[in-house]
Amino acid sequence: MLIIPVKDGENIDRALKRYKRKFVRTTIKNQLQERKYYTKPSVVRRAQVQKAQYIQSLRDAEEV
C-alpha cells in the first residue's frame, strides 16, 4: 500500500501527482496486470527463452 504524506498547505493536485509517480515507479500496475490471468510456468519460461534469443540475435548482428 502506498502512503503519501500530505504536507500542511500542500495542494491536493500536487499530492495526487506524487502518488501517481510513486505508483508507476513501484511497478504495482505491472504486477496487477500480470496477475489478471494465470500463465503456466512453461509459457513463462518459453517467453523468457524467446526474449533471450532475440536479444542475442541483436547483439550478434551488432558484432558483424
N, C-alpha and C positions, 0 to 999 in steps of 0.2 A: 504494500500500500504506500502510495506516495504522499508525503506530507510537505506542504508548502507553508511556511510561517509567513503570515501577512503582517507587515510592519505597520506601526501607527502612522496614519495619514497616507498610506500607500493606496494607489488607485487599484481597484479590483481588476481592471483590464490588464494591468501590468502583472498582477499576481497570476492571472489566468495564462498569460503569455509564458511566464516562468514555468507554470505547471505543464503546459503543452510541450515546451522544450525538454523538460525533465522526462516527460512521458516518452517522447521519441528517443531520447538518449538511452533510456534504460531498457529498450527493446521489448517492453511489455506488449506492445502492439503485435510484434512479430510472433511472440510466444502464443498469444491468443489465436492468431491466425493458424499457427501450426497445430494447435490442439483442437481446432474446429473439426477436423476429420482425422480419423485414425489411419496412419500409414504403416504398413507392415515393415518390420526391420529389414527384410530382404530388399524391399523397394528403396528404403533409405540408403542402404549400402550400395545398391546399383547406381543410384543418383550420385553418390559421392565418387564412385569409381569413374563414372562418365565425366564428371566435372574435372577430376584429376587428369584424365586422358586428354580432355580438351585443353586444359592449361598447359600440359606437357607439349601438346602439338603446337601451341602458340610459341612456346619457348624454343622448340626445335626449329620452327620457321624463322625465328629471330636470328638464330645462330647461322643459318645458311645464307 
